[in-house]
Amino acid sequence: MQTIRWLGGFFASVVVAAGLGSIFQTQYNLSRIAALGEPMPISLRLSTMLHDLVHFAPIYAIIVAAGFLIAFAVAGLLSGAFKAHRTWLYPAAGFAAIIAALLIMSAMLPVTAISAARSTLGVLFLALFGALGAWLHARITAR
């Protein structure tokens, strides 16, 4: 039962972090285009967001899942020693996992693959969504 809860928590955390990250990425990009004077009706925003949820979010979810596997292993080990801080260890690990993934991609690729990660604000929001997903995992897997 504990394994099923852990897997459910992991899946939910990845879906939340990748889903919110995808939505943010879409709206961030569209706001940058709108700032250039291009009209951005809500119908276009919604259709683009749905398109990105289908096409971008699954790829981003793989990146998030890889980072979360490592981060949750570390948070799990630390939460054994610091049981009272488990609720905050996981969000910190999720935050760090997204930052690390973005930095690794930036170092390995000739261009920033996730355009929202080209700004400090974008990186911060993506990392916060990682923290939120990891917090959800901590809540689901709490005993």
C-alpha positions as CSV (number, residue, x, y, z in Angstrom):
1,M,0.0,0.0,0.0
2,Q,2.9,2.4,0.8
3,T,4.4,1.8,-2.7
4,I,1.1,2.6,-4.4
5,R,0.7,5.8,-2.3
6,W,4.3,6.8,-3.1
7,L,3.7,6.2,-6.9
8,G,0.4,8.1,-6.8
9,G,2.1,11.0,-5.0
10,F,5.0,11.0,-7.4
11,F,2.6,10.9,-10.4
12,A,0.5,13.7,-9.0
13,S,3.5,15.8,-8.2
14,V,4.9,15.5,-11.7
15,V,1.5,16.2,-13.3
16,V,1.1,19.4,-11.1
17,A,4.6,20.7,-11.7
18,A,4.6,19.9,-15.4
19,G,1.1,21.1,-16.0
20,L,1.5,24.4,-14.2
21,G,4.9,24.8,-15.8
22,S,3.4,24.3,-19.2
23,I,0.6,26.7,-18.6
24,F,3.0,29.3,-17.3
25,Q,5.4,28.7,-20.3
26,T,2.5,29.2,-22.7
27,Q,1.2,32.4,-21.1
28,Y,4.7,33.8,-20.6
29,N,5.5,33.3,-24.3
30,L,2.1,34.8,-25.4
31,S,2.6,37.8,-23.2
32,R,6.0,38.4,-24.7
33,I,4.4,38.4,-28.2
34,A,1.5,40.6,-27.0
35,A,4.1,43.1,-25.7
36,L,5.3,43.5,-29.3
37,G,1.8,44.8,-30.2
38,E,0.4,41.6,-31.6
39,P,-3.3,41.0,-30.6
40,M,-3.7,38.1,-28.2
41,P,-7.4,37.2,-27.8
42,I,-8.4,34.8,-25.0
43,S,-9.5,32.1,-27.5
44,L,-5.9,32.0,-28.9
45,R,-4.5,31.9,-25.4
46,L,-6.7,29.0,-24.5
47,S,-6.2,27.0,-27.7
48,T,-2.4,27.5,-27.4
49,M,-2.4,26.5,-23.8
50,L,-4.3,23.3,-24.6
51,H,-2.0,22.6,-27.5
52,D,1.0,23.0,-25.2
53,L,-0.6,20.8,-22.5
54,V,-0.8,18.0,-25.0
55,H,2.6,18.5,-26.8
56,F,4.9,20.3,-24.4
57,A,3.8,19.2,-20.9
58,P,4.6,15.5,-21.5
59,I,8.2,16.3,-22.5
60,Y,8.5,18.7,-19.6
61,A,7.1,16.0,-17.3
62,I,9.9,13.7,-18.2
63,I,12.4,16.4,-17.2
64,V,10.5,17.0,-14.0
65,A,10.2,13.3,-13.2
66,A,13.9,12.8,-13.6
67,G,14.7,15.7,-11.3
68,F,12.0,14.6,-8.8
69,L,13.4,11.0,-8.6
70,I,16.7,12.3,-7.3
71,A,15.3,15.1,-5.2
72,F,12.7,12.9,-3.5
73,A,15.4,10.3,-2.7
74,V,17.4,13.0,-1.0
75,A,14.4,14.5,0.8
76,G,13.4,11.1,1.9
77,L,16.8,10.4,3.4
78,L,16.9,13.8,5.1
79,S,13.3,13.5,6.4
80,G,14.4,10.4,8.3
81,A,16.8,12.5,10.3
82,F,14.6,15.6,10.4
83,K,11.0,14.2,10.7
84,A,9.5,17.5,11.9
85,H,10.7,19.3,8.7
86,R,9.4,16.7,6.2
87,T,6.7,19.0,5.0
88,W,9.3,21.6,3.9
89,L,12.1,19.3,2.8
90,Y,10.1,18.0,-0.2
91,P,9.1,21.4,-1.5
92,A,12.7,22.6,-1.1
93,A,13.9,19.5,-3.0
94,G,11.3,20.0,-5.8
95,F,12.4,23.7,-6.1
96,A,16.0,22.6,-6.3
97,A,15.2,19.8,-8.8
98,I,13.7,22.3,-11.3
99,I,16.5,24.8,-10.9
100,A,19.1,22.0,-11.4
101,A,17.3,20.6,-14.4
102,L,17.1,24.1,-16.0
103,L,20.8,24.8,-15.3
104,I,21.8,21.4,-16.7
105,M,19.7,21.9,-19.8
106,S,21.2,25.4,-20.2
107,A,24.7,24.0,-19.9
108,M,24.1,21.1,-22.3
109,L,22.1,22.7,-25.0
110,P,23.1,25.6,-27.3
111,V,19.9,27.5,-26.6
112,T,17.6,27.6,-23.6
113,A,15.0,24.9,-24.5
114,I,12.3,26.4,-22.3
115,S,11.9,30.0,-23.2
116,A,10.3,31.0,-19.9
117,A,13.6,29.9,-18.3
118,R,15.4,32.7,-20.0
119,S,14.4,35.1,-17.3
120,T,14.9,35.0,-13.6
121,L,11.2,35.4,-13.0
122,G,10.5,32.5,-15.4
123,V,13.0,30.2,-13.6
124,L,11.5,31.3,-10.2
125,F,8.0,30.4,-11.3
126,L,8.9,27.1,-12.8
127,A,10.8,26.2,-9.6
128,L,7.9,27.3,-7.4
129,F,5.6,24.9,-9.4
130,G,8.2,22.2,-8.7
131,A,8.0,23.1,-5.0
132,L,4.2,22.9,-5.2
133,G,4.2,19.5,-6.9
134,A,6.8,18.2,-4.3
135,W,4.6,19.6,-1.5
136,L,1.7,17.6,-2.9
137,H,3.9,14.5,-2.9
138,A,4.8,15.1,0.7
139,R,1.1,15.4,1.6
140,I,0.0,12.3,-0.2
141,T,2.8,10.2,1.2
142,A,2.5,11.5,4.8
143,R,1.8,8.7,7.3
